[in-house]
Amino acid sequence: MDRMKMESPDMTAQNVERIGTLFPNCVTETVDEDGKRKKAINFELLKQMLSPDVVDGDECYEFTWVGKKAAIVEANKPIRKTLRPCVEESKNWDTTENLYIEGDNLEVLKLLQESYLGKVKMIYIDPPYNTGNDFIYADDFMRSQEEENQQMGMYDENGDRLFKNTDTNGRFHSDWCSMIYSRLMLARNLLTEDGVIFSSIDENEANTLKFICDEVFGESNCIGIISNTNNPKGRSDDKYVATAHEYVLVYAKSIECLTWYGFEPTEEITRRYNKVDKDGKRYREIDLRKTGENDLREDRPNLFYYFYYCEKTGDLYPSREDVQMTGYIQIKPQREDGKEGNWRWSLETAEKQISGLVAKFMPTRKVWGVMQKDYLEGRALVKPTSSWTFKDVNSERGTEEFIGLGFDKRIFQKPKPLGTIKRCTKLCSKSNDDIVIDFFSGSATTAHAVMQLNAEDNGHRKFIMVQLPEKCDEKSEAYKAGYKNICEIGKERIRRAGEKIKSESPLTTQNLDVGFRVLKLDDTNMKDIYYAPDDYSQDLLARLESNIKEDRTDLDLLFGCLLDWGLPLAMPYSSEQIDGCIVHTYNDGDLIACFNENVPDSVVKEIARRQPLRVVFRDSSFANSPAKINVTEIFKLLAPDTRVKVI
């Protein structure tokens, strides 16, 4: 039972609630003198609601919330982080072109800005739906660390960034908006000009996400909103209407550059194409006479003209001229009541499409109309509808697919079905070079779907999965099964899915890439060497002999350089020893790196002779400034176009 409050009522709060009942659009959020969040009234808007005239003051069409400006600042703020390779947790490290990245997706997206700017064909995300029970990212702007810790109640020494966003939180919607807004800003930068982003969401934030996407991607770039029936029976715990679907919001980077594909025809569609032409192509006939509204000649005069058909030769051509020609039959669009009608096409369109037209006969051999041959083969695929009721998008199918990999269904709740992500991918991706990103990776269904689709159409799409290593509760089935965090589940799913796909089609999947490189978000490889003059001491100077942290390997440094130089992270590389130094060559000379101390001239000259595009050394690779000048002169002589840097 509820406790008695033992205090007088808050009349102000009650008045705010009363006004909110009458004018819900006038209720906003603010903070009190103690920094606590509370509901408040937008008095300017309330004045307008109570006035029949325009109240003075600026106004514009916008969607905003508390923390929006801070979210924009956060998206643009640089960070001193890196991605550290983890070879032992990877699969086919040396040959794969796929990535699995562990870390806060906001920070990971920042790090990928240079390496994958304008290179990602498709993004799929399934962010928290903000139901009041979801955990969302607690980005640390707008709040002090102490406030953050207090709100989360689960902030630990490892820097976990999640909190349960209950609907009692005064910034319930604002926190979610800020979280998704900054990430979408960064995600847009990664898309190719013909790239597409698909975002799954339910009714809790569907409208909110639509407003945000309109702002980030542009309202004109909205391809559509798909109703994805993932639970045909409906949610039993819904109070009034049992929700049977979620939404998929689809946006293009640039609608003018969009390349859009359809789906393969279903059996029902295929049955309609029951005619075969002389070349053996299947087609159906579509009546070109316009029916319905505005189907009279006087309604659309430009759509009225004649077709002339020669039964002897089979010739058919359109014309506006009303003439009689020997051997030709005149066909005009005539309604059942005898009145003159219209054609569906203009004369110009009919002239262009003449090879796909055919005269249509009555049983008495009287020509009564013209039909279009709509070919099934060689034509555009079937246009997707805004309502997906396919069996393979059902959430139960997602669970079955997860179990089919040998997992207990209790290990991960409601994994996404492959069908949803495969269908999204098919609509925008057919190229072998396409990159697919999912930065709310979860159980890594997207990686599974990309590999499965590659196996089906012999493609070579590459995936990048990003997931925060959320800890599994020690009482959960996942933890009992040995999975300490969600990333471990995702990586294991990719391993099992890849092996299952190859085992089912061993002859056609020999070259299928089912591997992935694991990279983990961490602090910068470099020491903090910026001190005020008074902070320097003799022992500090000794500790600053190297500006690189002691626990960092050559591989850590190499991948840090790739990020800094904006190179992709999944290219092949090799390491070799030259005169006692380890030299790393990345992607046939895109970058050559040597991180040894005291690198001799012989090694420098050998690297220069190979004329790579970029070269990097450690700052401590050379004893003094004259030695560095000597290196510069060597490259000027042997490789004048090579860019040389030190870390």
C-alpha positions in Angstrom: 0.0 0.0 0.0 1.1 3.6 -0.6 2.7 5.7 2.1 1.1 8.9 3.4 3.1 11.9 2.2 3.0 13.6 5.5 3.3 17.0 3.8 1.1 19.7 2.4 0.2 19.4 -1.3 2.2 21.1 -4.0 -0.4 23.5 -5.4 1.8 24.8 -8.1 2.4 21.3 -9.4 -1.3 20.6 -9.3 -2.1 23.8 -11.3 0.5 22.8 -13.9 -1.3 19.5 -14.2 -4.7 21.2 -14.6 -3.3 23.5 -17.4 -1.7 20.5 -19.0 -5.0 18.7 -19.2 -6.5 21.6 -21.1 -3.4 22.6 -23.1 -0.9 19.7 -23.2 1.2 21.5 -25.8 1.9 24.3 -23.3 3.6 21.9 -20.8 7.4 21.8 -21.0 10.4 20.8 -18.8 12.7 22.9 -16.7 14.9 22.6 -13.6 14.4 24.2 -10.1 17.0 26.0 -8.0 18.3 22.6 -6.8 18.8 21.3 -10.4 15.9 18.9 -10.2 13.7 18.4 -13.3 10.1 19.4 -13.2 7.2 20.2 -15.4 6.6 23.9 -16.2 4.4 26.1 -18.4 5.4 27.8 -21.6 3.6 31.0 -20.9 4.2 32.6 -24.3 2.5 29.6 -26.0 -0.3 29.7 -23.3 -0.9 33.3 -24.1 -1.3 32.4 -27.7 -3.7 29.6 -26.9 -5.9 32.0 -25.0 -5.8 34.8 -27.6 -7.7 35.0 -31.0 -5.0 37.2 -32.4 -1.3 36.6 -33.1 0.6 37.4 -29.9 3.8 39.4 -30.6 7.1 37.5 -30.6 9.2 35.4 -32.9 7.8 32.1 -34.1 9.0 29.4 -36.5 8.3 25.8 -37.4 10.6 23.7 -35.3 10.9 20.6 -33.1 12.9 21.1 -29.9 13.5 19.8 -26.4 15.6 20.5 -23.3 19.1 19.5 -24.2 18.9 19.7 -28.0 21.6 22.3 -28.4 23.9 20.4 -26.0 23.3 17.2 -28.2 24.5 19.1 -31.2 27.5 20.3 -29.3 28.3 16.8 -28.1 28.1 15.4 -31.6 30.7 17.9 -32.8 32.9 17.6 -29.8 36.3 15.8 -30.4 37.4 13.0 -28.2 40.8 11.5 -27.3 40.0 7.8 -27.7 41.1 5.0 -29.9 40.1 1.5 -31.1 42.4 -1.3 -30.0 42.6 -4.5 -32.0 41.7 -7.7 -30.3 43.0 -10.5 -32.5 42.3 -13.4 -30.1 38.5 -12.6 -30.1 38.4 -12.1 -33.9 37.7 -14.6 -36.6 39.8 -14.8 -39.8 41.6 -11.7 -38.7 44.0 -11.6 -41.6 41.5 -12.0 -44.4 38.1 -10.6 -43.2 36.7 -7.3 -44.2 34.1 -7.2 -41.5 34.3 -5.3 -38.2 32.9 -5.8 -34.7 33.5 -2.8 -32.5 32.9 -2.8 -28.8 32.1 0.6 -27.2 29.8 3.5 -26.8 28.4 4.0 -30.2 28.5 7.8 -30.0 32.2 7.8 -29.4 32.8 5.0 -32.0 30.8 7.0 -34.6 33.1 9.9 -33.9 36.2 7.8 -34.4 34.8 6.4 -37.7 34.1 9.9 -39.2 37.4 10.0 -41.2 37.8 6.4 -42.1 34.3 5.8 -43.4 33.1 9.3 -44.4 30.7 8.9 -47.3 31.5 5.2 -47.6 28.5 3.4 -46.0 25.7 2.3 -48.3 23.2 1.2 -45.7 22.7 1.8 -42.0 20.2 -0.3 -40.0 19.5 0.5 -36.3 17.1 -0.8 -33.8 17.5 1.7 -30.9 15.8 1.6 -27.5 12.1 2.1 -28.1 11.8 4.2 -24.9 8.9 2.2 -23.4 9.8 3.2 -19.8 11.7 0.0 -19.3 14.5 0.4 -21.8 18.1 1.2 -20.9 19.4 4.1 -22.9 22.8 5.8 -23.2 23.4 8.4 -20.5 25.5 10.9 -22.4 27.3 13.0 -19.9 26.6 16.5 -21.4 24.0 18.7 -19.6 24.8 17.0 -16.3 27.6 16.8 -13.9 29.3 13.5 -13.2 27.6 13.4 -9.8 24.2 14.0 -11.3 24.9 11.3 -13.9 25.8 8.8 -11.2 22.8 9.5 -9.1 20.4 9.2 -12.1 21.9 6.0 -13.4 22.2 4.2 -10.1 24.5 1.7 -11.8 27.5 3.7 -12.9 30.6 1.7 -12.1 34.4 1.9 -12.3 34.3 0.7 -15.9 32.3 3.7 -17.0 29.1 2.0 -18.0 26.9 4.5 -19.9 23.4 3.0 -19.5 20.4 3.9 -17.3 16.8 2.8 -17.2 14.8 5.7 -18.6 11.6 5.3 -16.6 8.6 7.4 -17.5 8.8 9.1 -14.1 12.0 10.8 -15.3 11.2 14.5 -15.8 13.3 14.4 -19.0 11.8 11.1 -20.2 11.5 12.1 -23.9 14.2 14.8 -23.8 16.9 12.3 -22.8 15.9 9.9 -25.6 15.8 12.7 -28.2 19.3 13.9 -27.2 20.6 10.4 -27.3 19.4 9.6 -30.8 19.9 13.0 -32.3 23.6 13.3 -31.9 24.1 9.7 -33.2 22.0 10.3 -36.3 24.0 13.5 -37.0 27.2 11.5 -37.1 25.6 8.5 -38.9 24.5 10.8 -41.8 28.1 11.8 -42.5 29.0 8.1 -43.0 26.4 7.5 -45.7 27.3 7.5 -49.4 25.3 10.0 -51.5 23.0 7.1 -52.6 23.0 5.6 -49.0 19.9 4.8 -47.0 19.2 4.5 -43.2 16.5 2.2 -41.8 15.4 2.8 -38.2 13.1 0.4 -36.4 10.9 2.0 -33.7 7.5 1.4 -32.0 4.7 3.9 -31.3 6.4 5.3 -28.2 8.9 7.4 -30.2 7.8 7.0 -33.8 6.6 10.5 -34.2 9.6 11.9 -32.3 12.0 9.9 -34.5 10.2 11.1 -37.6 10.7 14.8 -36.6 14.3 14.2 -35.8 15.0 12.4 -39.0 13.2 15.1 -41.0 15.6 17.6 -39.4 18.8 15.6 -39.7 18.3 14.0 -43.2 15.8 16.5 -44.6 12.0 15.9 -45.0 12.4 15.6 -48.7 14.7 12.6 -48.2 12.1 10.5 -46.5 11.6 7.4 -48.6 8.7 6.1 -46.5 7.5 4.6 -43.3 6.9 0.9 -43.2 4.5 -0.8 -40.9 6.3 -4.0 -40.0 4.0 -6.7 -38.6 6.3 -8.4 -36.2 3.7 -9.7 -33.8 0.5 -10.7 -35.6 -1.2 -11.8 -32.4 -0.7 -8.4 -30.8 0.9 -7.5 -27.5 -1.2 -9.0 -24.8 -0.1 -6.4 -22.2 -1.3 -3.4 -24.2 -4.2 -1.8 -22.4 -6.7 -0.9 -25.2 -5.3 -1.9 -28.6 -3.0 -5.0 -28.9 -0.1 -3.6 -31.1 0.9 -6.0 -33.8 3.5 -4.0 -35.6 6.5 -1.7 -35.3 7.6 0.9 -37.7 10.7 1.2 -40.0 11.6 4.7 -40.9 13.5 4.9 -44.2 15.6 8.0 -45.2 18.0 8.6 -48.0 21.2 10.7 -47.8 20.1 12.3 -51.1 16.8 11.3 -52.7 18.1 12.5 -56.1 21.0 10.0 -56.0 19.0 7.1 -54.6 19.3 3.7 -56.3 16.2 1.7 -55.1 15.5 -1.9 -55.8 12.4 -4.0 -55.2 11.6 -7.5 -54.0 11.5 -10.7 -56.0 7.9 -11.4 -57.3 5.9 -13.6 -55.0 4.2 -16.8 -56.3 0.9 -14.9 -56.5 2.4 -12.3 -58.7 4.1 -14.9 -60.8 0.8 -16.7 -61.5 -0.6 -13.5 -63.1 2.1 -13.7 -65.9 0.5 -16.6 -67.8 1.3 -15.5 -71.3 4.5 -16.2 -73.2 5.8 -14.2 -76.2 7.8 -15.5 -79.2 11.0 -15.2 -77.2 9.7 -17.2 -74.4 9.3 -14.3 -72.0 6.4 -14.3 -69.5 4.1 -11.4 -69.4 0.6 -10.2 -68.5 -1.5 -7.7 -70.4 -2.7 -4.4 -68.9 -5.5 -2.5 -70.5 -4.3 1.0 -71.6 -7.8 2.5 -71.6 -8.3 4.8 -68.6 -11.1 3.9 -66.2 -12.6 5.6 -63.2 -12.5 9.4 -62.6 -11.8 11.8 -65.5 -12.0 9.0 -68.1 -14.0 11.0 -70.7 -12.4 12.6 -73.7 -13.4 16.0 -72.6 -11.9 15.4 -69.1 -8.3 14.9 -70.4 -8.1 15.8 -74.1 -4.4 15.3 -74.2 -4.9 11.6 -73.4 -7.2 11.0 -76.4 -5.6 9.8 -79.7 -5.9 6.9 -82.1 -4.0 3.6 -82.5 -3.8 2.2 -86.0 -3.4 -1.6 -86.3 -2.6 -3.7 -89.4 -3.8 -7.2 -88.9 -1.7 -8.5 -91.8 1.6 -7.3 -90.6 0.8 -6.8 -86.9 2.0 -3.2 -87.0 0.6 -0.9 -84.3 1.3 2.8 -84.0 -0.4 5.8 -82.2 -1.4 9.1 -83.9 -3.6 12.1 -83.2 -4.8 12.1 -86.8 -8.3 10.7 -87.6 -7.7 9.1 -91.0 -8.8 6.0 -92.9 -6.0 3.8 -94.2 -6.4 0.7 -96.3 -5.5 -2.4 -94.4 -5.4 -0.6 -91.0 -8.0 -0.6 -88.3 -8.5 2.5 -86.2 -8.7 2.0 -82.4 -9.8 4.7 -80.0 -10.5 4.6 -76.3 -14.2 4.0 -76.1 -16.2 3.3 -72.9 -18.8 0.6 -72.5 -21.6 3.2 -72.9 -20.2 4.2 -76.3 -18.7 7.5 -75.2 -15.2 8.4 -76.2 -12.7 8.0 -73.3 -9.0 8.4 -72.6 -5.8 6.3 -72.7 -3.7 5.9 -69.5 -0.7 7.2 -71.4 0.1 10.3 -73.3 0.9 10.1 -77.0 4.6 10.6 -76.3 4.7 7.8 -73.8 2.9 5.4 -76.2 5.4 6.2 -79.0 8.3 5.3 -76.7 6.6 2.1 -75.4 5.3 0.9 -78.8 7.3 -2.3 -78.8 5.6 -3.4 -75.6 2.0 -2.9 -76.9 -0.4 -5.4 -78.4 -3.8 -5.1 -80.0 -6.6 -6.8 -78.1 -9.4 -8.8 -79.9 -12.9 -9.7 -78.9 -13.9 -13.3 -79.5 -15.4 -12.2 -82.8 -11.9 -11.0 -83.9 -13.0 -7.3 -83.7 -10.2 -5.1 -82.3 -11.4 -3.3 -79.3 -8.4 -2.0 -77.4 -4.7 -1.9 -76.8 -2.8 -3.7 -74.1 0.6 -3.2 -72.5 2.9 -6.2 -72.3 4.1 -6.2 -68.7 7.1 -8.5 -68.6 8.1 -10.3 -65.5 11.6 -11.1 -66.7 14.2 -8.4 -67.1 12.0 -5.7 -65.5 12.3 -3.8 -62.2 11.5 -5.9 -59.2 8.2 -5.6 -57.3 7.9 -2.2 -55.5 7.7 -2.7 -51.7 4.5 -1.7 -50.0 4.3 0.3 -46.8 2.9 -2.7 -44.9 5.0 -5.8 -44.4 3.1 -8.8 -43.3 5.6 -11.4 -44.4 6.2 -14.4 -42.2 9.9 -13.8 -42.1 9.5 -10.4 -40.3 7.7 -12.0 -37.3 9.6 -11.6 -34.0 8.9 -15.3 -33.3 10.9 -16.1 -36.4 13.8 -14.1 -34.9 13.7 -16.3 -31.8 13.5 -19.5 -33.9 16.6 -18.4 -35.9 18.5 -17.7 -32.7 17.6 -21.0 -31.3 18.6 -22.6 -34.6 22.2 -21.6 -33.9 22.2 -23.6 -30.7 21.4 -20.8 -28.3 18.9 -21.0 -25.4 16.1 -18.5 -26.2 16.5 -17.0 -22.7 20.0 -15.8 -23.5 18.8 -12.9 -25.6 15.2 -11.6 -25.6 13.5 -11.0 -28.9 16.4 -10.9 -31.4 15.5 -9.2 -34.6 14.3 -11.6 -37.4 16.6 -12.0 -40.4 13.8 -11.3 -42.8 13.4 -7.7 -41.7 17.0 -6.7 -42.2 17.5 -8.8 -45.3 14.5 -7.1 -47.0 15.9 -3.7 -46.0 19.3 -4.6 -47.4 17.8 -5.9 -50.7 16.1 -2.6 -51.3 19.2 -0.5 -51.5 22.2 -2.8 -51.9 23.4 -5.0 -54.7 27.1 -3.9 -55.0 30.0 -6.1 -53.8 31.6 -3.0 -52.2 28.6 -2.0 -50.1 29.2 -1.5 -46.4 26.4 -2.0 -43.9 26.5 -0.6 -40.4 24.4 -1.3 -37.3 25.4 0.8 -34.3 22.8 -0.8 -32.0 24.0 -4.2 -32.9 22.5 -6.3 -30.0 22.6 -10.0 -30.9 24.2 -9.1 -34.3 21.2 -10.1 -36.4 22.4 -7.5 -39.0 25.8 -9.3 -39.4 24.0 -12.6 -39.8 21.6 -11.2 -42.4 24.4 -9.7 -44.4 26.3 -13.0 -44.5 23.1 -14.9 -45.4 22.2 -12.5 -48.2 25.8 -12.7 -49.6 25.5 -16.5 -49.7 22.2 -16.2 -51.5 23.2 -13.7 -54.2 26.9 -14.3 -54.3 27.5 -10.8 -52.9 30.4 -9.4 -51.0 28.8 -6.8 -48.7 30.8 -5.9 -45.6 29.4 -5.2 -42.1 30.4 -3.1 -39.2 28.7 -3.9 -35.9 28.9 -1.5 -33.0 27.7 -2.5 -29.5 28.2 -1.2 -26.0 29.5 -4.1 -23.9 26.5 -4.1 -21.6 27.1 -6.4 -18.7 24.8 -9.4 -18.3 23.1 -9.7 -14.9 24.7 -12.4 -12.9 21.3 -14.0 -12.3 20.6 -14.1 -16.1 20.7 -17.2 -18.3 23.2 -15.5 -20.5 25.6 -15.0 -17.6 25.1 -18.6 -16.5 25.9 -19.7 -20.0 29.3 -17.9 -19.8 28.4 -14.6 -21.5 29.6 -11.7 -19.4 28.3 -9.0 -21.7 26.1 -8.6 -24.8 29.1 -8.3 -27.1 30.1 -11.8 -26.3 26.7 -13.0 -27.4 26.9 -11.0 -30.6 30.4 -12.3 -31.5 29.4 -15.9 -30.8 26.3 -15.5 -32.9 28.4 -14.3 -35.9 30.7 -17.3 -35.5 27.9 -19.8 -35.4 25.9 -18.2 -38.1 28.8 -18.1 -40.5 29.6 -21.8 -40.0 25.9 -22.7 -40.4 25.6 -20.8 -43.6 28.8 -22.4 -45.1 27.8 -25.9 -43.9 24.4 -25.6 -45.6 25.9 -24.6 -49.0 29.5 -25.7 -49.0 30.0 -25.6 -52.8 28.8 -22.0 -53.2 30.1 -20.4 -50.1 33.8 -21.3 -50.2 34.8 -17.7 -50.6 32.1 -16.3 -48.3 33.6 -13.9 -45.7 32.2 -15.0 -42.3 35.0 -13.5 -40.3 35.3 -10.2 -38.3 38.0 -8.1 -36.7 37.2 -7.2 -33.1 38.2 -3.6 -32.1 37.6 -2.2 -28.6 37.1 1.4 -27.7 39.7 2.7 -25.2 41.5 5.8 -24.1 44.1 7.3 -26.4 47.4 5.5 -26.9 49.2 8.6 -26.0 50.2 9.8 -22.5 48.9 13.0 -21.2 52.0 15.1 -21.7 50.4 18.5 -21.2 51.4 20.0 -17.9 51.7 23.5 -16.5 55.4 24.6 -15.9 55.0 24.3 -12.1 53.9 20.7 -12.5 57.2 19.5 -13.9 59.7 17.7 -11.7 62.8 15.6 -12.2 61.0 12.3 -11.9 58.2 13.5 -14.2 60.7 14.4 -17.0 62.0 10.8 -16.7 58.6 9.4 -17.1 57.9 11.5 -20.2 60.8 10.0 -22.2 58.1 8.1 -24.2 54.8 9.7 -25.1 53.1 6.3 -25.7 51.5 4.3 -22.9 53.5 1.3 -21.8 50.7 -1.2 -22.4 50.2 -0.4 -26.1 51.4 -2.7 -28.8 52.6 -2.0 -32.3 49.1 -3.2 -33.5 47.4 -0.7 -31.2 49.6 2.1 -32.6 49.0 1.0 -36.2 45.2 1.1 -35.9 45.4 4.4 -34.0 47.3 5.8 -37.0 44.6 4.4 -39.4 41.9 6.3 -37.6 44.0 9.5 -37.5 44.8 9.2 -41.2 41.2 8.2 -42.2 42.0 4.8 -43.6 39.5 1.9 -43.5 40.1 -0.6 -40.7 39.5 -3.9 -42.5 42.2 -3.9 -45.1 45.1 -6.5 -45.3 48.5 -5.8 -43.8 51.8 -7.5 -43.3 54.7 -7.2 -40.9 58.3 -8.0 -41.6 61.7 -7.4 -40.0 64.2 -5.1 -41.7 67.6 -4.6 -40.1 66.3 -5.4 -36.6 63.1 -3.3 -37.0 59.5 -4.4 -37.4 57.9 -2.7 -40.4 54.2 -2.8 -41.0 52.8 -2.4 -44.5 49.0 -1.6 -44.7 47.0 -2.4 -47.9 50.0 -2.6 -50.3 51.5 0.7 -49.3 48.6 3.0 -48.2 50.6 3.2 -45.0 54.0 1.9 -43.8 54.7 2.2 -40.1 57.7 1.5 -38.0 57.5 2.0 -34.2 61.0 0.9 -33.1 63.3 3.1 -31.2 66.4 4.4 -33.0 65.4 3.4 -36.5 68.6 3.3 -38.7 69.0 5.0 -42.0 69.0 1.7 -43.8 65.4 1.0 -42.7 64.3 4.6 -43.6 65.8 4.3 -47.1 64.2 0.9 -47.7 60.8 2.2 -46.7 61.3 5.3 -48.9 62.3 3.1 -51.9 58.9 1.4 -51.7 57.2 4.8 -52.2 54.2 4.3 -50.0 51.5 7.0 -49.8 52.0 7.5 -46.1 54.7 6.7 -43.5 54.6 7.0 -39.7 57.3 6.6 -37.1 57.4 7.1 -33.3 58.7 10.5 -32.2 61.4 8.6 -30.3 62.5 6.6 -33.3 65.1 9.3 -33.9 67.7 10.5 -31.4 67.5 14.2 -32.1 66.3 16.9 -34.5 69.1 16.5 -37.0 68.2 12.8 -37.3 64.6 13.8 -38.1 65.8 16.3 -40.7 67.9 13.5 -42.3 64.8 11.4 -42.6 62.9 14.2 -44.3 65.8 14.6 -46.8 65.8 10.9 -47.6 62.1 10.9 -48.5 62.5 14.1 -50.5 65.1 12.3 -52.6 63.6 8.8 -52.8 59.8 9.3 -52.3 58.9 13.0 -52.8 55.2 12.3 -52.9 55.1 10.3 -49.6 53.6 12.0 -46.5 55.7 11.3 -43.4 54.4 11.8 -39.8 55.5 10.8 -36.3 53.4 9.9 -33.2 
